[in-house]
C-alpha cells in the first residue's frame, strides 16, 4: 500500500473520530490499532493532516474492492465504540459509502467555508442546463421528496418551487423584503431586483452562484443533489466538505433509499422533522436563500444581452448592459470568424446541448460533418467571406475558442460572465449558456 493511501486512511479516521465532538478512550485505542494494522507512522499522520478530506477519499477510492470493504467495516466499528453513531458520524459514513461505491456517482469537494452557501441539512437540487425529465419528475413528486427528506432531518431546496411560490404571492412580499432587508434604493432598482428573483432558473443559479460568485470548481453534467457533510481542519485552516450526488431516473426511489440508509447508520436516531419551507407569506432568509438573495440584490437586477450585427466590418458582436442607471453597449473584441463560431456554439447549445468534439466513433465523425455545415450557414449569414474555417480541425478551433474566452473575461461591462464564457466539459462538449432571450439579432 502506498504512503499516500495510508495518509488518506488516517485523514478519514481522524475526521470520523472528531465528527461528533466527543472523543473517548475506546476510540483512541481503536485509532492506534488501525495505525498499527496499516503501518501509519507519525510522519504519515503529520502528512495526513495536510490533506483535505476530498483528497483523502479520492485516494482511498483507488484501493481494491476487498480493501475498501475491510476499511468500511472498521469505520463502522469505530463509530460505535462510544455506544452510538451520531448524525455527524453518519453523514461522514454515508459520504464514504456513496463515494466508494463501484458505480461512483457521487463526488466529494473540500473548499473554503466562506464559499459554501448551504446551511446544515439543506439539500440543493442543481443542474447545468435544463433537464426536462428530471424537472418533471421532481415537480410531480415534489411533496414526496420533501417529506422523505424531512424524515431524515433534511430540507430539500428546489429553486423552481421557490420561484413558483413567490410568484403566487405576488411581488408585494419580495418588494417589502428588498425594501427593508437591504440598503435604501430606488423603486426602479427594487423592481429590477424583484423581476430578477422571479425569473431565476436552476441553470442560472448553478452558473452565476456556484461557478461565478462562489468560484466552486465543479462540473455537473447531469441533475444532482448537493449537500454539506461537515468541516475539516487542514494544515490549521478550516475547510467545508460537501458532496454532489448524481440523480438516477427514478429520483423518488433514490431519495427514499438515501434517507433509509442514512437513518440505518444511526444506532438510535432521533428524528427531527424540519418544517422550514417557502410559503406565500414568508421568505426564508438563511443558508442558500440568503446567499441567493444577497447575490441578486448586489447585482441590482443588472442584465446583459449579446447583440449580433451581420456583415459589420468592425464588430459583429457587442454586449448591452441594462440597469436602472441606464444602458451601455460595448463591442466584444473578436474577429468575424470567432464571432460566427461563438454564435454557432450558442445555437448548438440551445438546439443540441453543445458542440461535441470528441470524435470517438464513425457516428461522431458524421455528427462533426453535419455540425460543420451548420457552422458554415451561420458563418455566411454573419460574415462577408467566401470560405468558412473548418471547425472539425482542433488546430483551427482552439485558437478561436481561446480568443472568445479572453474577450469575454476582459469585457469592461459584462456581468454574469459564467453565462457567457464557453465551457469545455470532461467529455469534450463545448457549451455556451447564453439563454435564447439574451441573444439579439440586429438588422
C-alpha positions in Angstrom: 0.0 0.0 0.0 1.3 3.5 -0.9 2.1 6.0 1.8 -0.4 8.5 0.3 -3.1 5.9 0.7 -2.2 5.4 4.3 -2.4 9.2 4.7 -5.9 9.1 3.2 -7.0 6.4 5.6 -5.7 8.3 8.6 -7.3 11.6 7.4 -10.7 9.8 7.2 -10.2 8.1 10.6 -9.2 11.4 12.2 -12.2 13.2 10.9 -14.5 10.4 11.9 -13.3 10.4 15.5 -13.7 14.2 15.7 -17.1 14.3 13.8 -19.3 14.1 16.9 -17.1 16.4 19.1 -16.9 13.6 21.7 -13.6 11.6 21.9 -13.4 8.5 24.1 -10.5 6.4 25.2 -12.0 3.4 23.3 -11.9 5.5 20.1 -8.3 6.4 20.7 -7.4 2.8 21.3 -9.1 1.8 18.1 -7.3 4.5 16.1 -4.0 3.2 17.5 -4.9 -0.4 16.4 -5.7 0.9 12.9 -2.4 2.7 12.7 -0.6 -0.5 13.6 -2.6 -2.5 11.1 -2.0 -0.1 8.2 1.6 0.9 9.1 0.7 4.5 9.7 3.7 6.2 11.2 4.0 9.6 12.9 5.3 11.1 9.6 2.3 9.7 7.8 -0.1 11.1 10.4 1.5 14.6 10.0 1.2 14.5 6.2 -2.4 13.3 6.5 -3.3 16.5 8.4 -2.1 18.5 5.4 -4.6 16.6 3.2 -8.2 17.6 2.6 -11.0 15.1 3.1 -11.8 15.2 -0.6 -8.2 14.3 -1.5 -8.3 11.5 1.1 -11.5 10.0 -0.2 -10.3 10.2 -3.8 -7.1 8.5 -2.8 -8.8 5.7 -0.8 -11.1 5.1 -3.8 -8.0 3.6 -5.6 -8.0 0.7 -3.1 -9.1 -2.8 -4.2 -12.8 -3.7 -3.5 -11.7 -6.1 -0.8 -9.5 -3.4 0.9 -12.3 -0.8 0.6 -14.9 -3.2 2.2 -12.4 -4.0 5.1 -11.9 -0.3 5.7 -15.6 0.5 5.8 -16.2 -2.4 8.2 -13.6 -1.0 10.5 -15.0 2.5 10.3 -18.5 1.1 11.2 -17.0 -0.5 14.3 -15.1 2.8 15.1 -18.2 5.0 15.2 -19.9 2.5 17.6 -17.1 2.4 20.1 -18.7 5.2 22.2 -22.0 3.4 22.2 -23.8 5.2 19.4 -23.4 6.7 15.9 -24.3 10.4 15.9 -25.7 12.3 13.0 -22.4 13.9 12.1 -20.7 10.5 12.0 -23.5 9.0 10.0 -23.2 11.8 7.4 -19.5 11.1 7.0 -20.1 7.3 6.8 -22.8 7.9 4.2 -20.4 10.1 2.2 -17.7 7.4 2.2 -20.2 4.7 1.2 -21.6 6.8 -1.7 -18.1 7.9 -3.0 -16.6 4.4 -2.7 -19.5 2.6 -4.3 -18.4 0.8 -7.5 -20.8 2.9 -9.5 -19.2 6.1 -8.1 -21.9 8.6 -8.9 -21.0 10.8 -6.0 -18.2 13.3 -5.7 -16.8 15.0 -2.6 -15.3 18.5 -2.6 -13.4 20.4 0.1 -13.5 24.2 -0.1 -13.1 27.4 1.8 -16.1 27.5 4.1 -16.8 31.1 3.1 -17.8 29.7 -0.4 -20.4 27.3 1.0 -23.9 28.8 1.0 -25.7 25.7 2.3 -26.9 25.5 5.9 -26.5 22.3 7.8 -29.1 19.8 6.4 -30.0 21.8 3.3 -30.0 19.6 0.2 -29.9 21.6 -3.1 -31.1 20.4 -6.5 -28.5 21.6 -9.1 -28.2 21.2 -12.9 -26.1 22.6 -15.7 -28.8 23.2 -18.3 -32.5 22.4 -18.0 -33.3 18.6 -17.8 -36.9 18.3 -18.7 -37.3 14.7 -17.5 -35.7 15.3 -14.1 -37.6 18.6 -13.5 -41.0 17.0 -14.5 -40.3 14.1 -12.1 -39.4 16.5 -9.2 -42.4 18.7 -9.9 -44.7 15.7 -10.0 -43.3 14.1 -6.8 -42.2 17.3 -5.0 -44.2 16.7 -1.8 -43.0 13.1 -1.6 -39.3 14.1 -1.9 -39.7 16.9 0.6 -41.4 14.6 3.2 -38.9 11.8 2.6 -36.0 14.2 3.3 -37.7 15.7 6.3 -37.8 12.3 7.9 -34.1 12.2 7.6 -33.8 15.7 9.0 -33.0 17.3 5.7 -34.5 20.3 3.9 -35.0 19.9 0.1 -34.2 23.2 -1.8 -35.7 23.2 -5.3 -35.4 26.7 -6.9 -38.3 26.4 -9.4 -40.7 25.7 -6.5 -39.4 28.7 -4.6 -39.9 30.9 -7.6 -43.4 29.5 -8.2 -44.5 30.1 -4.6 -43.1 33.6 -4.5 -44.9 34.3 -7.8 -48.2 33.0 -6.3 -47.8 35.5 -3.5 -47.3 38.3 -6.0 -44.5 40.9 -5.9 -45.6 42.6 -2.7 -43.7 40.2 -0.3 -40.4 40.5 -2.3 -40.8 44.3 -2.7 -41.1 44.5 1.1 -38.1 42.2 1.7 -35.9 44.1 -0.7 -37.0 47.4 0.8 -36.4 46.6 4.4 -33.6 44.0 4.3 -31.2 45.9 2.0 -29.7 49.3 1.9 -32.1 52.1 0.6 -32.6 52.0 -3.2 -34.9 53.5 -5.8 -38.2 51.9 -6.8 -36.8 51.1 -10.2 -33.9 49.2 -8.6 -36.3 47.3 -6.3 -38.5 46.4 -9.3 -35.4 45.1 -11.2 -34.3 43.0 -8.3 -37.7 41.5 -7.8 -38.0 40.7 -11.5 -34.6 39.1 -11.4 -35.6 36.9 -8.5 -38.8 35.9 -10.2 -37.0 34.8 -13.4 -34.3 32.7 -11.8 -33.6 29.2 -13.2 -31.6 26.3 -11.8 -29.1 26.7 -14.6 -28.6 30.4 -13.9 -28.2 29.7 -10.2 -25.6 27.0 -10.9 -23.6 29.1 -13.3 -23.9 32.5 -11.6 -23.7 31.4 -8.0 -21.8 28.2 -7.7 -19.3 28.7 -10.6 -19.3 32.5 -10.8 -19.8 34.2 -7.4 -18.6 31.3 -5.2 -16.0 30.1 -7.7 -16.5 26.4 -6.9 -14.5 24.1 -9.1 -17.5 21.9 -10.1 -18.5 20.1 -13.3 -22.1 18.9 -13.1 -23.1 17.2 -16.2 -26.5 15.9 -15.0 -29.1 16.7 -12.4 -27.7 16.3 -8.9 -28.2 16.8 -5.2 -25.7 18.9 -3.3 -25.3 18.9 0.5 -22.8 19.9 3.2 -21.4 17.0 5.2 -19.2 18.7 7.7 -15.9 20.5 8.2 -12.2 19.5 8.4 -9.2 21.3 9.8 -6.4 21.1 7.1 -3.0 22.4 8.0 -4.5 24.8 10.6 -7.3 26.1 8.3 -10.9 25.1 8.3 -12.4 23.6 5.1 -16.0 22.7 4.4 -16.8 19.4 2.8 -19.8 18.7 0.6 -21.0 16.0 -1.8 -22.7 16.1 -5.2 -24.9 13.0 -5.8 -25.8 12.4 -9.4 -29.5 11.6 -9.7 -31.0 8.4 -11.3 -34.1 8.3 -13.5 -36.3 7.4 -10.5 -35.4 10.3 -8.2 -38.1 9.4 -5.6 -36.7 5.9 -5.1 -33.2 7.2 -4.9 -34.2 9.8 -2.2 -36.1 7.1 -0.3 -33.1 4.8 -0.3 -30.7 7.6 0.7 -32.9 8.6 3.7 -33.4 5.0 4.8 -29.7 4.2 4.6 -28.7 7.3 6.5 -31.2 6.6 9.3 -30.0 3.0 9.4 -26.4 4.1 10.0 -27.5 5.7 13.3 -28.0 3.2 16.1 -30.7 5.2 17.8 -31.6 8.1 15.5 -33.6 11.0 16.9 -35.9 12.1 14.2 -36.1 15.9 13.8 -38.8 16.8 11.4 -37.7 20.1 9.8 -40.6 22.3 8.8 -38.7 25.1 7.0 -40.3 26.0 3.7 -41.3 28.8 1.4 -44.9 29.8 1.8 -46.9 32.6 0.2 -46.4 34.9 3.3 -42.8 34.0 4.2 -39.3 34.3 2.7 -36.6 32.1 4.3 -33.5 34.2 4.9 -30.8 31.6 5.8 -28.2 29.5 4.0 -28.9 29.1 0.3 -31.8 31.5 0.3 -29.8 34.3 2.0 -26.8 33.8 -0.4 -29.1 33.9 -3.4 -30.9 36.9 -2.2 -27.7 38.8 -1.4 -26.3 38.0 -4.8 -29.3 39.2 -6.7 -29.6 42.4 -4.6 -25.8 43.1 -5.1 -26.4 42.9 -8.8 -29.3 45.3 -8.6 -31.1 43.4 -11.3 -28.5 44.2 -14.0 -28.8 42.0 -17.1 -26.8 41.7 -20.3 -27.7 40.8 -23.9 -25.5 39.7 -26.7 -26.1 41.7 -29.9 -25.4 40.2 -33.4 -24.8 42.6 -36.3 -24.4 40.6 -39.5 -21.8 41.9 -42.0 -20.5 44.5 -39.6 -16.9 45.0 -40.7 -15.8 46.4 -37.3 -17.5 44.2 -34.7 -20.1 41.5 -35.4 -20.9 41.2 -31.7 -21.5 43.6 -28.8 -22.7 43.3 -25.2 -25.6 45.5 -23.9 -25.7 46.0 -20.2 -29.0 47.2 -18.8 -29.6 48.6 -15.3 -31.8 51.2 -13.7 -29.0 53.7 -14.1 -29.1 53.3 -17.9 -27.9 51.2 -20.8 -24.4 50.7 -22.2 -23.3 48.9 -25.3 -19.6 47.8 -25.8 -18.1 45.7 -28.6 -16.9 42.1 -28.0 -13.3 42.3 -29.2 -13.1 39.3 -31.5 -13.0 39.0 -35.3 -15.7 37.8 -37.7 -14.8 34.2 -37.8 -14.6 34.0 -33.9 -17.9 35.8 -33.7 -19.6 33.3 -36.1 -18.1 30.4 -34.1 -19.4 31.9 -30.8 -22.9 32.4 -32.2 -22.7 28.8 -33.6 -21.7 27.5 -30.1 -24.7 29.3 -28.5 -27.1 27.9 -31.1 -25.6 24.4 -30.8 -26.0 24.5 -27.0 -29.7 25.6 -27.3 -30.6 23.1 -30.0 -28.3 20.1 -29.3 -26.9 20.6 -25.8 -23.5 21.7 -27.0 -20.8 21.1 -29.7 -19.4 17.6 -29.2 -15.8 17.5 -30.4 -14.9 14.0 -29.0 -14.9 12.2 -32.4 -14.6 8.7 -30.9 -16.6 6.8 -33.5 -17.9 6.8 -37.0 -21.2 8.3 -35.7 -19.2 11.2 -34.1 -17.5 11.9 -37.4 -20.8 12.0 -39.2 -22.1 14.4 -36.5 -19.0 16.6 -37.0 -19.7 16.8 -40.7 -23.2 18.0 -40.0 -22.0 20.5 -37.4 -19.5 21.9 -39.9 -22.4 22.5 -42.3 -24.4 24.2 -39.6 -21.4 26.4 -38.7 -21.0 27.4 -42.4 -24.6 28.5 -42.5 -24.0 30.8 -39.5 -20.7 32.0 -40.9 -22.0 33.0 -44.3 -25.0 34.7 -42.6 -22.7 36.9 -40.5 -19.5 37.3 -42.4 -18.7 38.6 -45.9 -16.3 35.7 -46.7 -16.1 33.1 -49.4 -14.7 30.2 -47.4 -15.6 29.1 -43.8 -12.9 27.8 -41.4 -13.0 24.0 -40.8 -14.0 23.8 -37.1 -13.6 20.0 -37.2 -9.9 20.6 -37.1 -8.6 21.2 -33.5 -5.7 23.4 -34.6 -8.2 25.8 -36.2 -10.9 25.5 -33.5 -8.7 26.0 -30.4 -7.3 29.5 -31.2 -10.8 30.8 -32.0 -12.1 29.4 -28.7 -9.2 30.9 -26.8 -9.8 34.4 -28.3 -13.5 34.2 -27.4 -12.8 33.3 -23.8 -10.2 36.1 -23.5 -12.7 38.7 -24.9 -15.4 37.6 -22.5 -13.1 37.7 -19.5 -11.8 41.2 -20.5 -15.1 42.8 -21.4 -15.5 46.1 -19.4 -19.2 46.0 -18.6 -20.2 42.3 -18.7 -21.7 40.8 -15.6 -22.8 37.1 -15.3 -19.6 36.1 -17.1 -20.2 32.4 -16.4 -23.4 32.6 -18.5 -21.4 33.9 -21.5 -18.0 32.1 -21.3 -17.6 28.9 -23.3 -17.0 25.8 -21.2 -15.4 22.5 -22.3 -16.7 19.5 -20.3 -14.6 16.4 -19.5 -16.5 14.6 -22.2 -15.3 17.3 -24.7 -18.6 19.0 -25.3 -18.3 22.8 -25.8 -21.2 24.8 -24.4 -22.2 28.5 -24.1 -25.1 29.0 -21.8 -26.5 32.3 -23.1 -30.3 32.0 -23.0 -32.1 32.5 -26.2 -33.9 35.6 -24.9 -30.5 37.2 -24.4 -29.3 36.6 -28.0 -30.5 39.7 -30.0 -30.2 39.6 -33.8 -29.8 43.1 -35.3 -30.6 44.2 -38.9 
